[in-house]
């Protein structure tokens, strides 16, 4: 067993689940940014504050502390997309996506970096969270904390039926390398960044032995991807690495694994060779790696883990690889004495204005350890809808709910909904996917609807209603003929609104409607060439407004807005003064816009806001639409 695994096992054994406690006026660094988590590392008895970033932001130091000027970090890049199967070449499975690069300077890891000093001059350190790569087409995107950069995971290979030097049929290099395809000739897996060596960020993807079989696995931060165990199966993804940098009981980030700690950067599994469909798709590596296709569709890497996407199988319609998972950055430093005991475990635990706050940016368990029913205040947001791909409507924001509830002493599962995927930027008439629902203690916030996509009278797909008609609806697209309006999806609240309508101006502009937001309907596209703005979200209650935290997104009254709708796409905008397609306050993504004056690409809904994705357009490009943002659960009670 490696030193880091042994150390983590010792920590968990000695720590126990009931000892997370709050801090009072720390004399460590004073800093802002991300989701805050205060905890005790029991082995040396050090109190820490961690700042958890699941979306791009800034770590800002505003005052020095008494424990030195260094911080520890975890930086994980987006995972690579899983390999697809080339149209008409259904002979083998796609390779698993490689995990995003994994970098940390916590001692005990084989490639631990050096101390990272910070100061109030400059004071601000940019944090970039890399998106996961698209299935079948791209590597993950780099993540960074100041000058520390982790490289996006390599995409899994597409298939080939004969010997080839075409690199699209090889696993791509990356933080960890993508798996090769199960092609008719031996092909290599992708290399891991700086592997092998003291600065490596991950391991290679597995090669193909050239037997027209399943796809090999993508590499992980802690191990290589695996070859296929038999011709009909997919190869497992490489294992990730565990970390407790955000607290030993914070189960809302990372995934479980074979040893204590939460795992990150697992490789994606390869898809099966379904001419002999007796074997399963390759399992994803611990740390968010997605499972390869077989018998179901390939599974995406888990968001905020850097896991690689699962590879496709060689049968339509399961021939598209899955997306990689987005990355994460965590920064921690020592703080002073802790004074109060939390009454529950689960999520990132922080303390503000006499309240204990549990923030779940991913699924976990809220376990009331007080010995009696616990009265809490909650804010629950579902995943936002993705956009359509062709002159599309924006995705609807996830439903937002808040209020009091009583939590029993039994552990309560917390399920945080993911954002809906987008569709390719082509004339495909496919609306964006809905997000998924968020649940806690019998409370369900319903997902936002996917944005519509343009088509003709028989194939047009309007904006989708929010899940259960309660999440916000996706924006409408145009119907294949001049005029409009073409309707968006319904959303009936509370905490959800309808999407706006699309419009086509013959010979001038084609425009999508905005997705609905929790605070208002999506904007309508109009005959003047504008696209619809996303509907605005809502600001969460003041209970959760810890000023050192950056939960939610900015809005007119400051921070802490959630559940904004995505803006509609706009093609051939004739007037540079028209600025439709902006995302709504609360994490809504911007719509893509073409035209010679001010083109732009769409953006995704902000992670952990439930924001809808921005609508796509077809030309020039394609400039695709974007995915919705994941949801969030926040729980507070008197300390």
N, C-alpha and C positions, 0 to 999 in steps of 0.2 A: 504494500500500500504506500502511495506517495506521501511525502511530508505534508502537503497541503490537505489531503484527505484525512490523515491522522489528526492534524491540528483541528480541522472542522469537527471531527467526531468527538474530540475531547471537549471542545467548546459546547456543543449541543448537550453532551452528557452532564457537564457541570452546571450548565446554565439553568435548565428548566424553563417552563413556559410562562411562569407567573411573575417574573421579576422585571419586566419592562417598566420603567418609571420615568417620571417627568423631570424636566430641568427648570431651574429658577434662575433667571438673569445670568446666563453663562458668562464666564470671563475668558472663554476661548475667543476665536474669531467671531466677529459680527458680520454675517453674510446673508444674502437673499438669493432666491432662485430655486425652482423645482419644487417638488413635494417634500416636506420636511419629515424626518424620522429621527427621534431621540431614543437612545438605548444604551445598555451596558454590555461591553464585551467582557465576560466574566473571568477569562483566564488571567489577563493582567489587571482586571478590575478598572478598566478605562471607560469613561463615559464618552459617547460620540454623538455628534449630529451629522446625519447624512442628508444630502440634497439629491433627490432622485429626478432625473430629467427623462421623460418619455417623448417629449417634443422639443424642437429647437428653442433655445432661450439664452439667458445670460446668468452666469454665476458672478455675483458682485460682492466684493469684500469692502465693507464700509468702516471697519475699525479693527485694529490688531488685537490679539489675545495674549494670554499669559502662558500658553503651552507651545510656543514656537510659531513659526510662520509657514509650516508645510502642511499640505493636504495629501490624502490618499485618494486614488481614483480607480474607477472601472470604466472603460470605454469599449463598447461593443458596436460594431458596424451592422448595417442591414445584411440579411442573408441573401444568397443568390437564388434566383428562380429555378425551379425544377425543369429538367429537359422535356421537350415535347417530342412527338412522333411526326416526322415529315409526311405531309399529305401524300398519299399514294404509296408510301413505303412502310406498310404495317408489318415489319419483320422483327421488331425488338422493342424493348422498353427504354424510356428516357432516363438519363442519369439524375441522381439526386443533387439538389443545389448545395453548394458549400456554405458553411456558416460564416457569418461576419467575423472580421478580425477581432481578437480578444486581447486587450492590453490592461494591465494593472500594475501599480507599484507597491502593492501590499506584499510584504516579505513572505516567503514560503512558496511562491509560484515559480516554476522553472524559468520563466522569462520576465521576472518582475523588473519594473523600471526603477529609476532612481527617485530620490525625494523631489517633490514638486513644491517650490516656495511660491507663496503668493504675497501680495501687498496691497495697500490702498492706492498705490500709484503704479500701474494704471487703475487697479481695482476691479475692472470688469474683464471677465474671461468668457469669450463666446463659446457656446455649446451648440453643436450641430448633431442632430439625430438623423442617421441615414435611413432611407426607406428600403424596404425589401425589394429585390429585383423582380421583374415581371416573369411569370412562368413562360419558359420556352424562348426567352429573348434577351435577358439582361442580368448582369451582376447586380449585387446589392450596392448600396450607396455608402460612401465613407461616413463615419461618425468622428467627431473631434471634441476635445476639451482644450481650449487654447491651442498650443502647438502640438498636443498629443493627438495623433490621427490613427484610427483603426481602419483598415481597408475592407471594402465591401466584399462579401462572399462571392465566389465564382459560380456562374450558372452551370446547371447540369447540361450535358450534351444532348443534342438532337440525334436522331437515328441516321444510320447509313447502311446501305446493303452491300457495299464492296470496299476494298481498300481505298483510302482517300487521304489526301493531304489537306482537305478543307478543315480549318480549325473549328468551324461551327459544329463538327461532329466529335470534337474533343471536349473533355471537361475543361472549363475555363479556370485559369488561375485567379486567386483572390485571397482574402484573409485566410479562409480555408478553401481548398480547391473543389470545384464541382466534379461529380462523378461522370465517367465516360458513358456513352450509350451502349446498349447491348447489341452492337452492330455486327455485320457479317465479317468484319475484319478487326484484328486487335487495334484498339485506340487508347490513348493515354487519358488518365484523369488529370484534373487541374492541380497545379502546385499550390501549396500554402505559402503565404507571405513570409519571407525570410526563413523558410523551413529548409533544412534543419538548422538550429542554432539558438543562441542565447537571446535573440530578439524576435523569434518567430511569433506569429500571431495566430497560427492554426496549422492544421495538417492537410495532406493531400487528399483529393478524391480518389476513389478506386478506379483502376483501369478496366477495360473490357478485354476478355480473352477471345473475342471474335467468334461467338457460337450462336448468333441470332437468338440470344436469350434475353433475360430481364436486364434492367438497367442497374449498374453499380451505385453504391451510396456515395454521397458527398462527404467531404471531410468536416470534422468538428474541431473545436478549440482544444479538446483533450485527446483526440485520437483520429486515426485515418478512417476514411470511408471503407466499407467492406465490399469485396466482390460478391457476386451472386452465389448463394449456397447450392443452387441447382438451376438448370436452364430456364425453368418456368417462373422462378421467383425473382424479386427485386433484392438488391443488396442493401443492408442496413446502413444508415448514416452514422458518421463518427460521433462519439460522445462529446459533450461540451465540458465546461469546467464549472465547479461549484464556487459560490462566494456568499459570505454573510455581511458584505460591506454595508447593506442597508438594514441590518438587524437580524439576529438569529430567529425571530418569530415573524418576520415580515414575509408572509406567503403570497403577497400580491404581485411580486415580480419574479421572473425566472420560472422554472418548473421543478418538480421533484426529480430526483435522480437516484442512482444506486447507493450513494453515501450522503451523509448530512450536508446541509446547505442547499441553496437554490441554484439551479444550473442555468447556464447561458451558453449560446453559440453551439448548438447541436446541429449536425449535418442532416440533410434531407435524405430519405430513402428512395431507392430507384423503383421504377414501375415494372410491372410483370410483362412477360412474353405470353400473351393470352391465347396463342395457338395451342398451348398446353396449359390451360388455366387451373392447375391444381395448387399452385403456390400463391402466397400472399405477396402484396407489395412490401418493399423493404421498410422496416420500421425507422422512424425518425430518431436521431440521437437525442439523449437526454439534454435538455437545454433548448427546447422549442423546435427541433427538427420536424418537418412534416413527413407523414407517411406516404410512400409511393402508391400509385394507383394499383388497385387489384384487391378485391373485386369492385370496390367503389372508386370514385374519382380521387385524384391526388389531393393531398391535404397541404394547405399553406403552412409555412413556418409561423410559430406563435409570435404575435406582435410583442415588441419590447424585449425580445430575447436575442435577436440576430440569428434565429434558426433558419436553415436552408429549406426551400420548398421541395415537396415530393415530386418525383418524376412521373411521367405519364405512362400508360400502357398502350400496346399497339392495336387498339381498336377504337373506332369512332363511336360515341362522342367523347371518349375518355382519353383523347390523344393530346390534350393540352396540359403542360406541366403547371404546377401550382406556384404561387408567389412565395418569395422569401419573407421572413418576418422582419419588422423594423428593429432598429437598434436601441440602445439605452446608454446613458451616462450617469454614473453616481459619483459624487464627491463627498468625502467625509473628513472630519477633523475633531479633535478633542475639545470637550466643553467641561464646565465645572460640575460641582456636586449636584446630585439629583435629590428631589425632596418628596415627591408623591408617587403613589403606586397606581398603575392603571388597573381598571376593573375588568378588562378583557384583553384578549390577544387577537392578532390578525391585522394585516395591512401595515401601512406606515403610520406609526403612532407619534403624534406631536401634541403640544400643550399650548393653549392660547386663551387668555382672558378667563381663567378659572375652569376651562373645559378641556377634556381629553378628546382628541380627534383622531379617528382611524380613517385613513384614506386608502381605498382599494383602486389602484390603477389596472389591476388584473384580477382574475378570479382567485378566491381564497376562502377562508373560514373566519367568521366573527364568533369567538368563543367567550361568552360571558362567564368569567371566573369569580364573580363577586359572591356567589352563593345564593342569590335571590334574583327575581326578575329585575331587569334594568331598563329604566325609562331613557330613551334616546331621541335625538333629533336627527333626521336623515335628509340627504339630497341624493337622488338616484337618477342617472341619465343613461339612456340606451345608446346603442351604436347608430351613427348616422348612415344614410343611404349613399351608395356610390352613384356616379353620373353615367349617363349613356355616352356612346362614343361618337355619334354623328349629329353635329349641330344640336347639341343635346341640352335638356333641362338639368339643372343642378339637383343634387341629392337632398332629400329632406333631413332635417335634424332629428336626432333621437328624442323620444318623449322625456320630459323632465318632470319629476315628482318630488315633493318635499313635505315634511310634516313630522309629527311625533309618532312613536310606536314603542311597544314594550317587547324586549327581547328575553326569551326564557333562558334558563341556565344550560340548556343543551346547545351544542355547537350549531351555528346557522351558516349554511353555505352562502357564499356571495358569488354570483355569476355576473361578470362584467362583459357586456355585449361588444362584439367587434364591429368595425365599420364595414359597410358593403363594398364589394369590389366594383371597379369600373368595367367597361367593355372596350375593345380595341377601337381605335379611331378610323373607322371605315364605314362605308354605306351598308351597315349590317342589320339595322332595324332592331338592335338589341338594347333594351333599357339597362340601366345600371342595376346592380343587385341591392336589395334591401340590406340594412344592417341587421344585427341580431339583438334580441331582447336582453335587458339587465334585470336581475332579480335579487331580492334580499328580504328575508323574514316575511314571506308571503306577499311582498310588494313586487309588482312587475311594471317596469317602464318599457314601452313597446318601441320597436326599432323604427327609424326613419325609412321612407320609401325611396327606391331608386329613381333617378332622373330618366325621363323619356328619351327616345332616339328617333330621328327623322325616318320617314319611310313613305311608301305609297299607300293607297287607300286600303289595300288588303294586308299590309304588313306593319303599318304604323303602330308603335308601342308608346302609349301615353305615359306620363309620369305615374309611378306606382303609388297607391295609397300607403300611408304608414301602416306598420304591423298592427293588426286588430283595429285598423282605422283610428288609432290613437296617437302613434308617432306622426311626425309631420310628413306630408306628401312630397314626392319628387316633382320637379318642374316639368312642364310639357315641352315637347318639341314640335316641329311643323309636320304637316300631314301629307306633303307631296303635291301640293297645289297652292297657288298664291292665296294669301289672305290668312284668316284665322278669326278668333283665337282658337288654338288647339289646347285642350285642357291639361292641367296638371293633376296630380294625385290628391286625394282627399286626406284630411287630417282633422280629427274632431276633438282633440284635447280631452281633459285639461293637459297642458304642457305639450300640445301638438297643434299644427296649423296646416292648411292646404298649400300645395304648390301653385306657383303662377303658371299662366298659359304661354305657349309658344306662338310665333307668328312668322310668316314668310312674306317679304316684300319683293315682288317679282322684279328680277333684274337688278336688285340692290343688295338686300341683306336677308339672311335667314337666321332666326334668333330663338334661343331656348328660354323658357321661363325659369325663375328662381325657385329653388326648393324652399318649402316652408320651414319656419323656425319655431321654437317653443313660445316666442313672444309675438309672433305675427306671421301673416301669410307671405309666401314668396311673391316677388314682383312679377307683373306680366310683361312679356315682350310686346313691343308695339309697332305700329305701321311707320313710325319715324326711324326705324332701324335699331332701336335699343333692345338689348337683352334684359331679362328680369334679374334684379338683385335678389340674393337670398334673403329670406325672412330673418329678422333679428331673433337672437336667443334671449335668455333671461339671466339675471344676476342671482347667484345662489345667496342664501340668507347670511346676514352679518356674523352669525355664529362661526362661520368658516373663513372669515376674512383675516386670517393670520398675515400680517404685512410682510413677513419674510418669505412667504410661500407664493408660488405662481400657479395655483390651481386655476383652470379655466383660461379664458382669453380676455384681452382688453375690450372695453366698450365705453359708452358715453360717460359713465359714472366711475370709471377706473377699471380695475381687474375683476376677475371672478365671474365672467359670463360663460354660459354653456348653451349648447343645442341650437346653434345658428344654422340656417340653410345655405346650401351652395349656390353660387351664381350661375346663370345660364350661359351656354356657349353662343358666340356671335361670329358668323362667317361673312366676310366681305363687307365689313362695316364701312359705309360710305363717308362718314363724317367723324373726324378725329375728336370732335367735341363731345361725342356721345360716349358715355362710360358705363353702359350697362354690364351686368354680369359680375358685380362685386359680391363677395360672400357676406352673409349676415353676421353681426356681432355674436360672439359665442362660438368661434371656431369654424364657421362656414368657409369653404374653399372658393377661390375665384374662378370664374368661367374663362375658358380659352377665347381668344379674340384674334381674328385675322384682319387683313386690310393693310394698306401700305403705311398708315399713319402711326398706329400704336399697337402692334401685335403683341400678344402675350400667351403663354401656356397656362393651362389650368393648374390649380393647386388642390391638394387633398384637404379634407376636413382635418382639423387639428386633433391629434391624439388626445384621448381622455377628456374631450369636450362633447362628444356626440355630434360634432358638426358634419353637415353634408358635404360631399365632394363637388368640386367645380365642374361644370359641363364641358364636354369636348366639342371639337369641330373636325371636319374632314380635311380641309385644304387651307393653306398649304401644310404639308406635313406627311403623314397625319399628325395632328396635335391632339392627343388623346384626352379623354376625360380623366377624372381622378377619383380615388377611393374616399369613402366616408371615414370619419374619425371614430375611434373606439369610445365607449362610455366610461362612466366612473361611478363609484359609490363612496359617499362620505358620511360618517357616523360620529356624533358628538354626545357627550354626557358630562355632568359636573365631575371635576377631578376630586 
